């Protein structure tokens, strides 16, 4: 492994050491730190024998790969408590597998009708178009797939995935993920986006990528020119700490925003990294300053080896309480738990509706003030029978689109469904009923 030509910085700005290739994203990837010796030399650390052994054991299960750029953001005066270090460098905590940890915590494989596709929600799919990342985040929910050799899926797998999307007209939204989609070459990415854009019912394309954070040099002018050809295209990135904002990362975000690409951010709540209201407030302010909408704050998943990163859900609620009302709503993400078993993202926001009666609701605000809201006296609701042509509301959607059957909680609330309960798939009392038939 070639020794990395950088000197670690004590603050959030990377030190370049007059390296002409520093801003070449391919050079960065080619010089990623993947072994412990290079890590020690670059950070000026002297690990003990037991620390090295623990790190080797961890890397054997969950490989390490860190771009020189991202590594250079570590504060070497106190690396073990540095938020960049904790997200990038293997920890023996990853070897602790709790009895409730899950190999595939979100049941993505179970909800995969064909290779590369996860179809969980009615109108959108997850499309895994890349197997590699610019950096292996230690808190990754897909750690089971980390370190795969092939950077791109096989052509046969891609064809099958495209065929699935083409033949399912309910899919209007495709989220490209992986790995990191932006680790593909410009040509590969252009080919995939062009093919998606040819599918009439695909309305929007989204990309999930961490390269603006860990490899901002990947956001080249040529890449941006490719992305802007396929509007409406959105990009969600993954900043977890204010120290990840540098001149380089801000320039990358500006290129994307200037190209008309709406930007969002999905943070993960991580113990010892950002589990602090002040840190999260600074983070969301930095995001908004850089034209990035804080989208989700995720509770850390139940993936194997992440127990040391998890906080109580109460910590997330505390953080949201410190944001709502205390800063602009634009800067407040939705706090969610991505439900184990494939249940999807469940908001777990603070509770502001205190109580209600037939004509009033009681609310509380961020200050602890209680107030009431008067319900209307003369509201006349419209009973929906799915006969949209005779409805007095002016529908602008296609009738074919409007006429659908409700699912889940929506079905319980709808006028045109007769459902009165939602039952678990396995229930003893239902089994007893069937046995008695």
C-alpha positions as CSV (number, residue, x, y, z in Angstrom):
1,X,0.0,0.0,0.0
2,X,1.4,3.4,-1.0
3,X,1.8,5.7,1.9
4,X,-0.7,8.5,1.9
5,X,0.8,11.9,1.0
6,X,-1.1,13.9,3.6
7,X,-0.6,15.4,7.0
8,X,-3.6,15.2,9.3
9,X,-5.3,18.5,10.1
10,X,-6.2,19.5,13.6
11,X,-9.4,21.2,12.4
12,X,-12.1,20.5,9.8
13,X,-10.1,21.7,6.8
14,X,-8.0,19.1,4.9
15,X,-4.2,19.6,4.5
16,X,-3.0,19.0,1.0
17,X,0.8,19.1,1.4
18,X,1.1,20.5,-2.2
19,X,-0.1,17.3,-3.8
20,X,-1.1,18.0,-7.4
21,X,-3.4,15.0,-7.5
22,X,-5.2,15.7,-4.2
23,X,-8.3,16.9,-6.0
24,X,-8.4,13.9,-8.4
25,X,-11.2,11.7,-7.1
26,X,-9.7,8.6,-8.7
27,X,-6.4,9.3,-7.0
28,X,-8.2,9.6,-3.7
29,X,-9.9,6.2,-4.2
30,X,-6.7,4.6,-5.4
31,X,-4.9,5.8,-2.2
32,X,-7.7,4.9,0.2
33,X,-6.4,3.7,3.6
34,X,-7.2,0.1,3.9
35,X,-4.6,-1.2,6.3
36,X,-3.8,-0.5,10.0
37,X,-0.1,0.3,9.5
38,X,-0.9,3.1,7.0
39,X,-3.6,4.4,9.3
40,X,-1.1,4.6,12.2
41,X,1.5,6.3,10.1
42,X,-0.9,8.8,8.7
43,X,-2.5,9.8,12.0
44,X,0.7,9.5,14.0
45,X,-0.8,6.9,16.3
46,X,0.8,4.1,18.2
47,X,-1.7,1.4,18.9
48,X,-1.1,-1.1,21.6
49,X,-0.8,-4.8,20.7
50,X,-4.3,-5.5,22.0
51,X,-5.7,-2.5,20.1
52,X,-4.1,-3.6,16.9
53,X,-5.4,-7.2,17.4
54,X,-8.9,-5.9,18.0
55,X,-8.8,-3.7,14.9
56,X,-7.5,-6.6,12.8
57,X,-10.3,-8.8,14.0
58,X,-12.8,-6.1,13.1
59,X,-11.4,-5.5,9.7
60,X,-11.5,-9.2,8.9
61,X,-15.3,-9.0,9.3
62,X,-16.0,-5.4,8.3
63,X,-13.2,-4.1,6.0
64,X,-11.8,-0.6,6.3
65,X,-11.5,1.9,3.5
66,X,-11.1,5.7,4.1
67,X,-10.3,8.4,1.5
68,X,-7.2,10.5,2.3
69,X,-9.4,13.5,2.2
70,X,-11.8,12.3,4.9
71,X,-9.0,10.9,7.0
72,X,-7.3,14.3,6.9
73,X,-10.3,15.9,8.7
74,X,-9.5,14.0,12.0
75,X,-8.3,16.0,14.9
76,X,-5.1,14.1,15.8
77,X,-4.9,15.7,19.2
78,X,-7.8,13.5,20.4
79,X,-8.6,11.0,17.6
80,X,-10.5,8.5,19.7
81,X,-13.2,11.0,20.4
82,X,-13.1,12.7,17.0
83,X,-16.5,12.3,15.1
84,X,-14.7,11.7,11.8
85,X,-12.5,9.0,13.4
86,X,-15.5,7.2,15.0
87,X,-17.3,7.1,11.7
88,X,-14.4,5.9,9.6
89,X,-12.0,3.8,11.8
90,X,-12.8,0.3,12.9
91,X,-13.8,-0.2,16.6
92,X,-13.8,-3.4,18.7
93,X,-17.4,-2.4,19.5
94,X,-18.3,-3.7,16.0
95,X,-17.5,-7.2,17.2
96,X,-20.2,-7.1,19.8
97,X,-23.3,-8.8,18.3
98,X,-26.3,-8.4,20.5
99,X,-29.0,-11.1,20.5
100,X,-31.4,-8.6,19.0
101,X,-29.1,-7.6,16.2
102,X,-30.2,-8.5,12.7
103,X,-28.1,-9.5,9.6
104,X,-30.6,-7.7,7.3
105,X,-32.3,-5.3,9.7
106,X,-34.7,-3.8,7.2
107,X,-35.5,-7.1,5.4
108,X,-34.4,-5.6,2.1
109,X,-33.5,-9.0,0.8
110,X,-37.0,-10.4,1.7
111,X,-38.6,-7.4,-0.1
112,X,-36.5,-8.0,-3.2
113,X,-38.6,-9.3,-6.1
114,X,-35.5,-9.6,-8.3
115,X,-31.7,-8.8,-8.0
116,X,-30.9,-5.1,-7.2
117,X,-34.5,-4.1,-6.4
118,X,-36.2,-3.6,-3.1
119,X,-40.0,-2.9,-3.5
120,X,-41.3,-2.0,0.0
121,X,-43.6,1.0,-0.6
122,X,-46.5,1.1,-3.2
123,X,-45.2,3.6,-5.7
124,X,-41.4,3.5,-5.4
125,X,-38.4,1.2,-5.4
126,X,-34.8,1.0,-4.2
127,X,-32.4,0.2,-7.0
128,X,-29.0,-0.9,-5.9
129,X,-26.8,0.1,-8.9
130,X,-23.4,0.0,-7.2
131,X,-21.6,-2.4,-4.8
132,X,-18.9,-0.1,-3.5
133,X,-18.6,3.2,-1.5
134,X,-16.0,5.9,-1.4
135,X,-15.6,5.0,2.3
136,X,-16.9,2.2,4.4
137,X,-18.9,3.9,7.2
138,X,-18.7,2.1,10.4
139,X,-22.4,2.6,11.1
140,X,-23.5,1.3,7.7
141,X,-26.9,-0.6,7.8
142,X,-25.7,-2.7,4.8
143,X,-22.5,-3.9,6.5
144,X,-23.4,-7.4,5.3
145,X,-22.5,-6.3,1.8
146,X,-19.4,-4.1,2.5
147,X,-16.3,-4.9,0.6
148,X,-17.7,-6.7,-2.4
149,X,-15.1,-6.7,-5.2
150,X,-17.3,-5.8,-8.2
151,X,-18.0,-2.0,-8.4
152,X,-21.0,-2.5,-10.7
153,X,-23.7,-5.1,-10.8
154,X,-23.8,-7.6,-13.7
155,X,-25.5,-6.7,-16.9
156,X,-28.0,-9.5,-16.5
157,X,-28.9,-8.2,-13.0
158,X,-29.4,-4.7,-14.3
159,X,-31.6,-5.9,-17.2
160,X,-33.8,-7.9,-14.9
161,X,-34.1,-4.9,-12.5
162,X,-35.0,-2.5,-15.4
163,X,-37.5,-5.1,-16.7
164,X,-39.2,-5.1,-13.3
165,X,-39.5,-1.3,-13.2
166,X,-40.8,-1.2,-16.8
167,X,-43.5,-3.8,-16.1
168,X,-44.8,-2.2,-12.9
169,X,-46.6,1.0,-13.9
170,X,-47.3,1.9,-10.2
171,X,-43.6,2.8,-9.8
172,X,-43.3,6.5,-10.2
173,X,-40.2,7.1,-8.0
174,X,-36.8,5.2,-8.3
175,X,-34.1,5.7,-5.6
176,X,-30.6,4.8,-6.8
177,X,-28.4,3.5,-4.0
178,X,-25.9,0.8,-3.3
179,X,-23.0,1.1,-2.3
180,X,-22.8,4.6,-3.7
181,X,-24.2,5.3,-7.2
182,X,-21.7,8.1,-7.8
183,X,-18.8,5.6,-7.5
184,X,-19.8,4.3,-11.0
185,X,-18.1,5.9,-14.0
186,X,-19.8,8.9,-15.7
187,X,-20.5,6.6,-18.7
188,X,-22.1,3.9,-16.5
189,X,-24.2,6.4,-14.6
190,X,-25.3,8.2,-17.8
191,X,-26.4,4.8,-19.3
192,X,-28.5,3.9,-16.3
193,X,-30.1,7.3,-16.0
194,X,-30.9,7.4,-19.7
195,X,-32.6,4.1,-19.5
196,X,-34.7,5.1,-16.5
197,X,-35.8,8.3,-18.1
198,X,-37.2,6.3,-21.1
199,X,-39.7,4.6,-18.8
200,X,-42.9,6.7,-19.1
201,X,-44.3,6.1,-15.6
202,X,-41.0,6.9,-13.7
203,X,-41.7,10.5,-12.7
204,X,-38.6,11.2,-10.5
205,X,-35.2,9.8,-9.9
206,X,-33.4,10.1,-6.6
207,X,-29.8,9.4,-5.8
208,X,-28.5,8.5,-2.4
209,X,-24.8,9.4,-2.1
210,X,-22.2,10.2,0.6
211,X,-19.5,11.4,-1.8
212,X,-20.2,15.1,-1.2
213,X,-19.1,14.3,2.4
214,X,-16.2,11.8,2.0
215,X,-15.1,12.4,-1.6
216,X,-16.3,15.9,-2.7
217,X,-13.9,15.9,-5.7
218,X,-16.1,13.3,-7.3
219,X,-18.7,16.1,-8.0
220,X,-17.0,17.1,-11.2
221,X,-18.4,19.5,-13.8
222,X,-18.8,16.6,-16.2
223,X,-20.7,14.5,-13.6
224,X,-23.0,17.5,-12.9
225,X,-23.6,18.0,-16.6
226,X,-24.8,14.4,-16.9
227,X,-27.1,14.6,-13.8
228,X,-28.8,17.7,-15.0
229,X,-29.9,16.1,-18.2
230,X,-32.3,13.8,-16.3
231,X,-34.4,16.2,-14.3
232,X,-36.5,15.9,-12.2
233,X,-33.6,14.4,-10.3
234,X,-33.0,14.7,-6.6
235,X,-30.0,13.9,-4.5
236,X,-29.9,13.0,-0.8
237,X,-26.5,13.0,0.9
238,X,-25.4,12.0,4.4
239,X,-23.7,14.6,6.7
240,X,-23.6,13.6,10.3
241,X,-21.5,16.3,12.0
242,X,-20.6,19.9,11.4
243,X,-16.9,19.1,11.0
244,X,-17.8,17.4,7.7
245,X,-18.4,20.8,6.2
246,X,-15.3,22.0,4.5
247,X,-14.5,24.4,1.6
248,X,-14.4,21.3,-0.7
249,X,-17.7,19.8,0.5
250,X,-19.5,23.1,0.2
251,X,-18.2,23.6,-3.3
252,X,-19.5,20.2,-4.3
253,X,-22.9,21.0,-2.8
254,X,-22.9,24.3,-4.6
255,X,-22.2,22.7,-8.0
256,X,-25.2,20.4,-7.5
257,X,-27.5,23.1,-6.3
258,X,-26.5,25.4,-9.1
259,X,-27.4,22.7,-11.5
260,X,-31.0,22.8,-10.2
261,X,-30.7,19.5,-8.3
262,X,-32.8,19.6,-5.1
263,X,-30.6,18.4,-2.2
264,X,-31.7,16.6,1.0
265,X,-29.7,15.1,3.9
266,X,-30.2,12.0,5.9
267,X,-28.3,11.9,9.2
268,X,-28.0,9.0,11.5
269,X,-28.1,9.6,15.3
270,X,-24.8,8.1,16.5
271,X,-23.6,7.8,20.1
272,X,-20.3,9.7,20.6
273,X,-20.7,11.5,17.2
274,X,-23.7,13.7,17.1
275,X,-26.0,12.8,20.1
276,X,-26.0,16.4,21.3
277,X,-28.7,19.0,20.7
278,X,-26.0,21.7,20.1
279,X,-24.1,19.6,17.6
280,X,-27.3,18.7,15.7
281,X,-28.5,22.4,15.7
282,X,-25.2,23.4,14.2
283,X,-25.4,20.6,11.6
284,X,-28.8,21.5,10.3
285,X,-27.9,25.2,10.1
286,X,-24.8,24.3,8.0
287,X,-27.0,22.2,5.8
288,X,-29.6,24.9,5.2
289,X,-26.8,27.5,4.6
290,X,-25.6,25.2,1.8
291,X,-29.0,24.7,0.3
292,X,-29.5,21.2,1.6
293,X,-32.8,20.4,3.3
294,X,-32.5,18.3,6.5
295,X,-34.7,15.4,5.5
296,X,-34.4,12.5,7.9
297,X,-32.7,11.9,11.3
298,X,-32.5,8.1,11.5
299,X,-32.4,6.2,14.7
300,X,-29.4,3.8,14.3
301,X,-30.6,0.5,12.8
302,X,-30.4,-2.9,14.5
303,X,-27.7,-4.1,12.1
304,X,-25.0,-6.4,13.5
305,X,-22.1,-4.6,15.2
306,X,-23.8,-1.3,15.7
307,X,-24.8,-1.5,19.3
308,X,-22.1,0.9,20.4
309,X,-23.5,3.5,18.1
310,X,-27.1,3.3,19.3
311,X,-28.7,5.8,21.6
312,X,-32.1,5.6,23.3
313,X,-35.0,6.9,21.2
314,X,-35.4,9.5,23.9
315,X,-32.2,11.2,22.9
316,X,-33.6,11.7,19.4
317,X,-36.8,13.1,20.8
318,X,-34.7,15.5,23.0
319,X,-32.8,16.7,19.9
320,X,-36.0,17.3,17.9
321,X,-37.5,19.2,20.9
322,X,-34.4,21.4,20.8
323,X,-35.0,22.2,17.1
324,X,-38.8,22.6,16.7
325,X,-39.7,26.2,17.6
326,X,-36.1,27.1,18.3
327,X,-35.1,27.3,14.7
328,X,-36.9,27.5,11.4
329,X,-39.0,24.6,10.3
330,X,-37.0,24.3,7.2
331,X,-34.1,23.1,9.4
332,X,-36.0,20.4,11.3
333,X,-35.6,16.8,10.0
334,X,-38.2,14.1,10.5
335,X,-36.9,11.7,13.2
336,X,-37.6,8.2,12.1
337,X,-37.0,4.5,13.0
338,X,-36.6,2.4,9.9
339,X,-38.7,-0.5,11.2
340,X,-37.1,-3.9,11.6
341,X,-38.8,-6.5,9.4
342,X,-39.3,-4.1,6.5
343,X,-42.0,-1.9,8.0
344,X,-40.5,1.2,6.5
345,X,-39.8,4.6,8.1
346,X,-41.9,5.4,11.1
347,X,-41.8,9.0,12.4
348,X,-41.2,9.2,16.2
349,X,-41.6,12.9,16.6
350,X,-42.5,14.7,19.9
351,X,-46.2,14.7,20.8
352,X,-47.9,18.1,20.5
353,X,-51.5,17.0,20.4
354,X,-52.3,16.7,24.1
355,X,-56.0,15.8,24.0
356,X,-59.3,16.4,22.2
357,X,-63.0,16.4,22.4
358,X,-65.8,16.5,19.9
359,X,-65.3,20.2,19.3
360,X,-61.8,21.2,20.5
361,X,-58.3,19.9,20.4
362,X,-55.7,20.8,23.1
363,X,-52.2,21.5,21.9
364,X,-48.8,22.4,23.4
365,X,-46.0,24.3,21.8
366,X,-42.3,24.2,22.1
367,X,-42.3,26.5,25.1
368,X,-44.7,24.3,27.1
369,X,-47.6,26.6,26.5
370,X,-51.0,24.9,26.2
371,X,-53.7,26.2,23.9
372,X,-56.9,25.0,22.2
373,X,-58.0,24.9,18.6
374,X,-61.7,25.1,17.9
375,X,-63.1,22.4,15.5
376,X,-65.5,23.7,12.8
377,X,-69.2,23.6,13.7
378,X,-70.5,23.2,10.1
379,X,-68.0,21.0,8.4
380,X,-69.6,18.7,5.8
381,X,-67.3,15.9,4.8
382,X,-67.5,14.2,1.5
383,X,-68.1,10.5,1.6
384,X,-65.9,8.8,-1.0
385,X,-67.2,5.9,-3.0
386,X,-64.4,6.1,-5.6
387,X,-66.9,7.5,-8.1
388,X,-64.7,10.5,-8.9
389,X,-66.7,11.6,-12.0
390,X,-69.7,12.4,-9.8
391,X,-67.6,14.0,-7.0
392,X,-68.1,17.7,-6.5
393,X,-64.4,18.2,-5.9
394,X,-62.5,19.0,-9.0
395,X,-60.1,16.1,-9.6
396,X,-57.1,16.7,-11.9
397,X,-55.7,13.2,-11.8
398,X,-56.4,10.5,-14.3
399,X,-59.4,8.5,-13.3
400,X,-57.3,5.4,-13.6
401,X,-54.8,6.8,-11.1
402,X,-57.5,7.9,-8.7
403,X,-59.4,4.6,-8.5
404,X,-57.2,2.5,-6.2
405,X,-57.8,0.3,-3.2
406,X,-56.6,1.6,0.1
407,X,-54.0,-0.3,2.2
408,X,-53.1,-0.4,5.9
409,X,-54.3,2.4,8.1
410,X,-55.6,4.2,5.1
411,X,-58.1,1.4,4.5
412,X,-59.4,1.6,8.1
413,X,-60.1,5.3,7.6
414,X,-61.6,5.1,4.1
415,X,-65.3,5.3,3.3
416,X,-65.2,2.7,0.6
417,X,-63.5,-0.1,2.5
418,X,-65.2,-2.4,5.0
419,X,-62.1,-3.2,7.0
420,X,-62.5,-2.7,10.7
421,X,-59.2,-4.4,11.9
422,X,-55.7,-5.1,10.9
423,X,-54.6,-8.4,12.3
424,X,-51.1,-9.8,12.6
425,X,-50.3,-12.7,10.2
426,X,-50.0,-15.1,13.2
427,X,-52.6,-14.8,15.9
428,X,-53.6,-17.6,18.3
429,X,-57.2,-16.6,18.6
430,X,-57.7,-16.5,14.8
431,X,-56.1,-20.0,14.6
432,X,-58.5,-21.2,17.2
433,X,-61.4,-19.9,15.2
434,X,-60.2,-21.7,12.1
435,X,-59.7,-24.9,14.1
436,X,-63.3,-24.7,15.3
437,X,-64.8,-24.5,11.7
